[in-house]
Amino acid sequence: MSYDVTLFVPSGDAPLEEQVDEEPSGEPTDEDRARLAALRASLLTYDPAVKFDEGAQDALVVIDGEKIPDLAIGPRRATVGMSMASDPRALYGMLHEIVGLFAKHGFVAYDYQLGAVVKPDVTFRAFMQQFRSQWDTPASFEAWLEGDAGGAQSPSKAPQTPAKKGVSALGVVFGVLILLWALYKLHKAGYF
């Protein structure tokens, strides 16, 4: 399963969430080409082992790298695909780095799993606050952030909370009242 994020250069006044699925139209401008060249230089600085393949309309495709996931980068739009089978801490760490790196070049990130725009932040802890709803409890989120592997669950492996079994006192009271009412009705009807 893939963890997908779209990075795009906003245009117009429409809310960012509405722009995420808009495909850029027209030929790349000189500004687009300059942005792509600067982004390529930033990616090479971040991961010197990265290798690119040239795509249509000046697009770049990352075909190999040590720190960078699968990326397809166009002049105004990029897609990131990361394996959800990987270590969640490494996945979120890589996402933190990529979102921050692209933001420096005017890109905004939309996380499909979260269903929201993800904002870059200087620290990993502050960045991760956007994802805290993915954990069962605030305590498990904090434990995961602190690196406590003993009790903290990762968001992709968080167990379902089992339903409580047993009888509540209120349920017993209602059951007894219904039984007494039924016995009263049977007595009135002459059955005993």
ABEGO torsion letter per residue (X at the ends): XBBBBBBBBBBEABBAAAAAABBBBEBBBAAAAAAAAAAAAAAAAABAABBBBBBBGGBBBBABEAABBBBBBBAABBBBBBBAABBAAAAAAAAAAAAAAAAAAGBBBBBAAAGBBBBBBABAAAAAAAAAAABABAAAAAAAAAGBAAABBBAAABBBBBBBBEBBAAAAAAAAAAAAAAAAAAAAAGAX
